[in-house]
């Protein structure tokens, strides 16, 4: 059964546009224990929203998870894992953090409660509601 996720990135470091250009990338740089726990639950067939942090603070697009987690080849620490993702599609319009926080349907959504966490699960209901808001 496919699962849904949200992956955060500072667009100056790596944006959804970069993923569209590259088509596929290693999703790395996750060091927080809880975020790593979630990343280690990801697998091929899962989908992830790509969220831009910084000034934008919005969900921009969707990526497919195309690998199981594996140790980051750039680090000398097997606990730091990565996954490979591929660009799927850009949302019809971004969904902002402000919109999410203002919508009572998302009161339990981790993005509203722990907005600094870089990897988080998204329930099937939240996924569908976010797609609806975006017009996608």
C-alpha positions in Angstrom: 0.0 0.0 0.0 1.5 3.3 -1.1 2.1 6.0 1.5 2.1 9.7 1.3 4.8 12.1 2.5 5.9 15.7 2.6 9.6 16.6 1.9 10.9 20.1 2.6 13.6 21.9 0.7 14.9 25.4 0.8 14.4 26.4 -2.9 17.8 28.2 -3.0 19.4 24.8 -2.2 17.2 22.6 -4.3 13.8 23.6 -5.8 11.0 21.7 -7.4 12.1 23.3 -10.6 15.5 21.7 -10.1 13.8 18.3 -9.7 11.8 18.9 -12.8 15.1 19.7 -14.7 17.0 16.7 -13.2 14.0 14.4 -13.4 15.5 12.3 -10.5 17.6 13.1 -7.5 18.9 11.7 -4.2 16.8 13.2 -1.3 19.5 13.9 1.3 20.4 16.2 4.1 18.0 14.8 6.6 19.6 14.6 10.1 16.7 15.1 12.6 15.9 11.8 14.3 12.1 12.0 13.8 12.5 13.1 10.1 15.0 10.1 9.6 12.5 7.8 11.2 9.9 8.9 8.6 12.3 8.8 5.7 13.2 5.2 6.7 9.5 4.2 6.3 9.4 5.4 2.7 9.5 3.0 -0.3 9.1 2.7 -4.0 5.5 3.6 -5.1 5.1 6.2 -2.4 4.4 9.8 -3.3 5.6 13.0 -1.7 4.7 16.6 -1.8 7.7 18.9 -2.3 7.4 21.9 0.0 9.5 25.0 -0.3 10.7 26.6 2.9 12.0 30.1 3.4 10.0 32.9 2.0 7.8 30.7 0.0 6.4 28.3 2.6 4.2 26.3 0.2 3.6 22.9 -1.3 4.8 23.2 -4.9 4.7 19.8 -6.5 4.6 16.0 -6.3 7.4 13.5 -6.5 7.5 9.7 -6.7 9.7 7.8 -4.3 11.6 5.4 -6.5 14.0 3.6 -4.1 14.0 2.2 -0.6 16.1 4.1 2.0 19.8 3.5 1.8 22.9 5.0 3.6 23.9 8.4 2.3 26.9 7.7 0.0 28.3 11.2 0.8 28.4 10.6 4.6 30.4 8.3 6.8 27.4 7.5 9.0 25.1 4.6 8.2 22.3 6.1 10.2 22.0 9.0 7.8 19.8 7.7 5.0 18.5 8.9 1.7 15.9 8.0 -0.9 15.7 8.6 -4.6 12.8 10.6 -5.9 11.5 11.6 -9.4 9.4 14.6 -10.4 5.8 13.7 -11.0 3.9 17.0 -11.5 3.6 20.6 -10.3 0.5 21.5 -8.4 -2.0 23.6 -10.3 -1.3 26.2 -7.7 0.9 26.2 -4.5 -0.8 25.5 -1.2 0.7 27.8 1.5 1.5 27.0 5.1 -0.8 29.9 6.0 -3.7 28.2 4.2 -3.0 24.9 5.9 -2.8 26.5 9.4 -6.1 28.4 8.8 -8.0 25.3 7.7 -9.5 23.3 10.7 -9.3 20.1 8.7 -5.5 20.2 9.1 -5.4 20.8 12.9 -3.8 17.4 13.4 -1.5 17.6 10.4 2.2 17.5 11.4 3.0 20.5 9.0 0.6 22.7 11.2 2.1 21.4 14.5 5.8 20.8 13.7 6.5 23.1 10.8 10.3 22.8 11.0 10.3 19.0 10.5 11.8 18.2 7.1 10.1 14.8 6.4 6.6 13.9 7.5 3.8 11.6 6.7 0.6 12.8 5.1 -2.6 10.8 5.6 -4.6 9.7 2.6 -7.3 12.2 3.6 -4.9 15.1 4.0 -3.3 14.2 0.7 -6.7 14.3 -1.1 -7.7 17.6 0.7 -4.4 19.3 -0.3 -4.8 18.2 -3.9 -8.4 19.6 -3.8 -7.2 23.0 -2.4 -4.5 23.2 -5.1 -6.9 22.5 -7.9 -4.8 19.5 -9.0 
